[in-house]
């Protein structure tokens, strides 16, 4: 998918805001370690590199499927989203300092791309 578009105007794609929801299911009993890693290494690396500017927020499941960390991101379009992740995954502070320690705690990862409904408020 090169980019998402809401319509066409004389063959041109109209970019639209894309939200990305990432859900990490952490191994049972490992949530305290996951929180520690995000607090000490993950979020500081995101902030230091300026990668947190696209972040809407982080959340921890309280009901339903438990042991989940959810984060929501807002991007100008799909190209912006891809550029963000490419830059972040090239950042040594994030990859070596955080992700290498965090990945073994993750049981599953789900990524959803969302677009805003045509009604109501949007972040």
C-alpha positions in Angstrom: 0.0 0.0 0.0 1.7 3.2 -1.2 -0.6 5.6 0.6 -4.1 5.7 1.8 -6.5 8.1 0.2 -10.1 9.2 0.7 -10.8 10.0 -2.9 -9.5 11.0 -6.2 -9.4 14.4 -7.9 -8.3 14.2 -11.5 -6.2 11.2 -10.8 -4.5 12.7 -7.7 -4.5 10.9 -4.4 -5.8 13.0 -1.4 -3.8 12.1 1.7 -5.7 11.5 4.9 -4.7 11.2 8.5 -3.9 7.6 9.6 -4.0 6.3 13.1 -2.0 3.3 14.1 -3.0 1.2 17.1 -0.3 -1.1 18.3 -1.2 -3.8 20.8 1.5 -5.8 22.6 0.3 -8.8 24.6 3.0 -9.3 27.3 3.7 -12.7 28.9 1.7 -13.3 32.1 3.7 -12.0 35.0 6.0 -9.8 32.9 4.0 -6.6 32.9 6.0 -5.0 35.7 9.2 -5.6 33.8 7.6 -4.2 30.6 6.5 -1.1 32.4 10.0 -0.7 33.9 11.6 -1.0 30.5 9.2 1.5 28.9 9.7 3.9 31.8 13.5 3.7 32.0 14.4 3.2 28.4 11.6 3.1 25.9 9.8 6.4 26.4 13.0 8.4 27.1 14.5 7.1 23.8 11.3 8.1 22.0 11.3 11.5 23.6 15.1 12.1 23.0 14.8 11.3 19.3 11.6 13.4 18.9 9.6 10.3 18.0 7.0 11.0 20.6 5.5 13.9 18.6 3.2 11.5 16.7 2.2 9.6 19.8 -1.4 10.0 21.0 -0.9 7.9 24.1 0.0 4.7 25.8 -2.6 2.5 27.6 -2.6 -0.7 29.7 -5.6 -3.1 29.5 -7.7 -3.2 32.6 -10.6 -5.5 31.4 -11.1 -7.9 28.6 -7.9 -9.3 27.2 -5.4 -8.6 30.0 -1.6 -8.1 29.9 -1.8 -5.7 27.0 0.1 -2.5 26.2 -1.7 -0.4 23.6 -0.3 2.7 22.0 -2.0 5.0 19.5 -0.1 7.1 16.9 -1.4 9.8 14.6 0.3 10.3 11.2 -0.4 12.8 8.4 -0.7 9.9 5.9 0.8 6.4 5.2 4.1 7.9 3.9 4.5 9.8 7.1 3.8 6.6 9.1 6.4 4.6 7.2 9.0 7.3 7.5 8.4 7.5 11.2 8.9 3.8 11.8 12.0 3.6 9.5 13.6 6.5 11.4 12.7 5.0 14.8 14.0 1.5 13.9 17.3 3.1 12.8 17.7 4.8 16.2 20.3 2.9 18.3 19.0 4.3 21.6 15.6 2.8 21.0 16.6 -0.5 19.3 19.6 -1.4 21.4 18.7 0.3 24.6 15.0 -0.7 24.7 13.6 -3.0 22.0 16.2 -5.7 22.4 15.2 -6.0 26.1 11.5 -5.6 25.5 10.9 -8.0 22.6 11.4 -11.2 24.7 8.5 -10.1 26.9 6.1 -9.9 24.1 3.8 -12.8 23.4 1.9 -11.3 20.4 1.8 -8.0 18.5 -1.1 -6.6 16.6 -1.0 -3.5 14.4 -4.2 -1.8 13.1 -4.4 1.1 10.8 -7.4 3.3 11.4 -9.0 6.3 9.8 -11.3 8.7 11.5 -15.0 8.3 11.2 -16.8 11.2 9.4 -18.5 12.3 12.7 -17.4 13.2 16.2 -14.1 14.5 17.6 -10.7 13.2 16.6 -7.4 13.4 18.5 
